[in-house]
Amino acid sequence: MIVLGIDSSSSAVSAAICDVSDGKVLAGGYLNVKTVHSKTLMPMLESMLSAAEINLSDIGIIAVAAGPGSFTGLRIGLSAAKGLGYALNKPIRAVSTLYSLAANLAGLNGIVCPVLDARRGQFYNALFRIENGKITRLCEDRAATGEEITWQLRDEYKMERIILNGDGAQILKGLATDQNIEIAPPALQYQNAVSVCLSEEGEVKPANEIIPDYLRPVRFGGE
């Protein structure tokens, strides 16, 4: 089955087309230059589909990073996915942004700690164990302080390999200087729609049932 993936949950925006029957990535697009996603996402999708010679009618499911993340970015990605879902009568898989970040590191073993800078002293975070390609979720997506996250890592996983990724990785690493924590390689550090496409987590629903997972209340006029 062919899956179209979208991730605009942060300053980076990406799209991908994958054949999930064999895990093959058919096409992909990625920008991390702080452009306005509402101006770049749809042209990226059109260019990618055209270059790969794939018709929208070939798509079986649309997968989208549904949060947590940038409120504005999530709205743009969800709007694009739902618009395509309505127009094509295709179902949508809403994928946790944090799970898809963990999936970037599926080829490694250890405790994966995706962290997104949620501002106001908090991070969006979850913990996962990856062993021989299998991803096991250790806690639900949450908004937590850096001190809360580093305390848990020190208390529960101090003897294990811990890998950070996400746009808050460098900040959290700075708060955990006494711990054996490493940051993922640059190519695996940020959100990517390929991992959204290949996600094994996230329920498939009709377009009208998909909503963003902000984790925190949306504040008028800002993130």
QUIQUIJO-V823220 format. One record per backbone hydrogen bond with DSSP energy under -0.5 kcal/mol. NH is the residue of the N-H (numbers start at 0). CO is the residue of the C=O. If there is no record, write none. Layout:
nh=NH co=CO
nh=NH co=CO
This chain:
nh=2 co=17
nh=3 co=60
nh=4 co=2
nh=4 co=15
nh=5 co=62
nh=6 co=13
nh=9 co=11
nh=12 co=30
nh=13 co=6
nh=14 co=28
nh=15 co=4
nh=16 co=26
nh=17 co=2
nh=18 co=23
nh=19 co=0
nh=19 co=17
nh=21 co=18
nh=22 co=18
nh=23 co=18
nh=25 co=16
nh=25 co=23
nh=26 co=16
nh=28 co=14
nh=30 co=12
nh=33 co=10
nh=36 co=34
nh=38 co=35
nh=39 co=35
nh=40 co=36
nh=43 co=39
nh=44 co=40
nh=45 co=41
nh=46 co=42
nh=47 co=43
nh=48 co=44
nh=49 co=45
nh=50 co=46
nh=51 co=47
nh=52 co=48
nh=52 co=49
nh=53 co=48
nh=57 co=54
nh=58 co=55
nh=59 co=1
nh=60 co=1
nh=61 co=90
nh=62 co=3
nh=62 co=60
nh=63 co=92
nh=64 co=5
nh=65 co=63
nh=65 co=94
nh=66 co=94
nh=69 co=8
nh=73 co=69
nh=74 co=70
nh=75 co=71
nh=76 co=72
nh=77 co=73
nh=78 co=74
nh=79 co=75
nh=80 co=76
nh=81 co=77
nh=82 co=78
nh=83 co=79
nh=84 co=80
nh=85 co=81
nh=86 co=82
nh=87 co=83
nh=88 co=84
nh=89 co=84
nh=90 co=59
nh=91 co=204
nh=92 co=61
nh=93 co=91
nh=93 co=202
nh=94 co=63
nh=94 co=92
nh=96 co=66
nh=99 co=95
nh=100 co=96
nh=101 co=97
nh=102 co=98
nh=103 co=99
nh=103 co=100
nh=104 co=101
nh=105 co=102
nh=107 co=104
nh=109 co=129
nh=110 co=160
nh=111 co=109
nh=111 co=127
nh=112 co=162
nh=113 co=125
nh=114 co=164
nh=115 co=123
nh=117 co=115
nh=117 co=121
nh=118 co=121
nh=121 co=118
nh=122 co=143
nh=123 co=115
nh=124 co=122
nh=124 co=141
nh=125 co=113
nh=127 co=111
nh=128 co=135
nh=129 co=109
nh=130 co=128
nh=130 co=133
nh=133 co=130
nh=135 co=128
nh=135 co=133
nh=137 co=126
nh=138 co=126
nh=141 co=124
nh=143 co=122
nh=143 co=141
nh=145 co=120
nh=148 co=144
nh=149 co=145
nh=150 co=146
nh=151 co=147
nh=152 co=148
nh=153 co=149
nh=154 co=150
nh=155 co=151
nh=156 co=151
nh=156 co=152
nh=159 co=156
nh=161 co=179
nh=162 co=110
nh=163 co=181
nh=164 co=112
nh=165 co=188
nh=167 co=114
nh=168 co=165
nh=171 co=167
nh=172 co=168
nh=173 co=169
nh=174 co=170
nh=174 co=171
nh=175 co=171
nh=175 co=172
nh=178 co=175
nh=180 co=178
nh=181 co=161
nh=183 co=163
nh=187 co=184
nh=188 co=185
nh=189 co=185
nh=194 co=191
nh=195 co=191
nh=196 co=192
nh=197 co=193
nh=198 co=195
nh=204 co=91
nh=204 co=202
nh=208 co=205
nh=209 co=206
nh=212 co=65
nh=213 co=211
nh=215 co=213
nh=219 co=217
nh=221 co=218
